[in-house]
Amino acid sequence: MSSIIQPSVFAFLKAITVNNDRDWFKEHKGDYQAALDNFKAFAGSLHDHMTLHDEIERMKLHRIYRDVRFSKDKTPYNSHFSGSFVRATKWKRGGYYFHLEPGNSFVGGGFWGPERDDLKRIRTELATAAEPLREIINSAEFVAVFGELKGDQLKTAPQGYPKDHPNIDLLRYKQFLVSHSFTDEEVMAPDFAAQAANVFHQMRPFFDFMSDVLTTDENGVPIE
């Protein structure tokens, strides 16, 4: 199976977007399996590229079947293929995510749901020493690839910090995310796995900063 994303993958995803029901899916199970096999081959190639610049503990491919138990949207299937990579060892923080969807393909990464203690540690660091992160996210390289730091934010200051804190723009973040979009043509290009891995590689200054913060205490001493 080719690791290059074929037009049939997007054709299937476009079709399921307008035929999102179990009867249609059952009738087109062969199309789904062929698209999934192609996506799996691509993901394997992307994993191989990733191991050239980072230690990957595991790769996870997300199911097309939606969990609708607590959702108002009861459509049974996702209209995209996606997956993620977990970095190896407790010293390397941040997660990678890749998402293939007609007109909305992207790769991203960062900290989607930081634990309370981790978020507290990040804010403690940013309150007193935000300049290293600002240098990263304001660099020409970061802006060219990712635009800006993304993620949900508080509407006001977090507890314990004044609203006029000089770093309040960063302290309000509840998530710390970056992403880069690809056109459908770029996704189906022969070098897409390499290009996606290169974008992931360019997240490293951001990941390295956050990893240093989250694996040390306020005095910079490594946490055992």
TASULWO-V842609 format. One record per residue. RES is the residue in three letters. D_CENTER is the distance of its C-alpha to the mean C-alpha in Angstrom with 1 decimal. Layout:
RES:D_CENTER
RES:D_CENTER
//
This chain:
MET:25.6
SER:24.1
SER:20.6
ILE:20.7
ILE:19.3
GLN:22.5
PRO:23.6
SER:24.5
VAL:20.8
PHE:20.3
ALA:23.9
PHE:23.2
LEU:20.1
LYS:22.3
ALA:25.1
ILE:23.5
THR:22.3
VAL:26.0
ASN:27.3
ASN:25.1
ASP:27.8
ARG:28.8
ASP:31.9
TRP:30.3
PHE:27.6
LYS:30.4
GLU:32.3
HIS:29.4
LYS:28.1
GLY:29.0
ASP:26.9
TYR:23.9
GLN:24.6
ALA:25.0
ALA:21.7
LEU:19.9
ASP:21.8
ASN:20.7
PHE:17.0
LYS:17.6
ALA:19.5
PHE:16.8
ALA:14.3
GLY:17.1
SER:17.6
LEU:14.0
HIS:14.4
ASP:17.7
HIS:16.5
MET:13.9
THR:16.9
LEU:18.7
HIS:16.9
ASP:15.3
GLU:16.4
ILE:14.4
GLU:15.8
ARG:14.7
MET:12.7
LYS:12.3
LEU:12.8
HIS:12.8
ARG:16.2
ILE:17.4
TYR:19.6
ARG:18.8
ASP:19.9
VAL:22.2
ARG:24.2
PHE:23.1
SER:22.1
LYS:24.5
ASP:22.9
LYS:24.7
THR:23.6
PRO:23.1
TYR:20.4
ASN:17.0
SER:17.4
HIS:14.3
PHE:13.2
SER:9.8
GLY:8.9
SER:7.2
PHE:8.9
VAL:10.7
ARG:12.5
ALA:16.2
THR:18.7
LYS:18.6
TRP:18.8
LYS:15.3
ARG:12.7
GLY:9.0
GLY:6.4
TYR:4.6
TYR:3.3
PHE:6.1
HIS:8.2
LEU:11.9
GLU:14.2
PRO:17.4
GLY:17.1
ASN:13.5
SER:11.4
PHE:8.4
VAL:5.7
GLY:3.1
GLY:3.2
GLY:6.3
PHE:8.4
TRP:8.1
GLY:11.7
PRO:13.7
GLU:17.0
ARG:20.0
ASP:21.4
ASP:18.3
LEU:18.0
LYS:21.7
ARG:21.5
ILE:19.0
ARG:21.3
THR:24.3
GLU:23.1
LEU:22.2
ALA:25.5
THR:27.5
ALA:25.5
ALA:22.9
GLU:24.1
PRO:22.0
LEU:18.7
ARG:20.4
GLU:21.5
ILE:18.0
ILE:16.5
ASN:19.8
SER:20.3
ALA:21.0
GLU:18.4
PHE:15.5
VAL:16.9
ALA:17.5
VAL:14.0
PHE:11.8
GLY:14.7
GLU:14.3
LEU:12.5
LYS:11.1
GLY:11.2
ASP:14.1
GLN:17.4
LEU:20.8
LYS:23.6
THR:25.8
ALA:25.9
PRO:24.7
GLN:27.7
GLY:29.7
TYR:28.8
PRO:31.0
LYS:29.8
ASP:31.1
HIS:29.3
PRO:28.7
ASN:25.0
ILE:24.5
ASP:21.9
LEU:19.5
LEU:21.0
ARG:20.2
TYR:16.4
LYS:15.4
GLN:11.6
PHE:10.4
LEU:7.3
VAL:7.2
SER:6.7
HIS:9.3
SER:11.2
PHE:13.6
THR:16.9
ASP:18.2
GLU:20.6
GLU:18.1
VAL:16.2
MET:19.7
ALA:20.8
PRO:21.9
ASP:19.8
PHE:16.4
ALA:15.1
ALA:16.5
GLN:15.1
ALA:11.4
ALA:12.1
ASN:13.8
VAL:11.0
PHE:9.1
HIS:12.6
GLN:12.9
MET:10.4
ARG:13.0
PRO:15.4
PHE:13.1
PHE:12.1
ASP:15.8
PHE:17.0
MET:15.1
SER:16.1
ASP:19.7
VAL:19.8
LEU:18.6
THR:20.9
THR:24.0
ASP:26.2
GLU:27.4
ASN:29.9
GLY:27.5
VAL:28.8
PRO:26.5
ILE:25.9
GLU:27.5
//
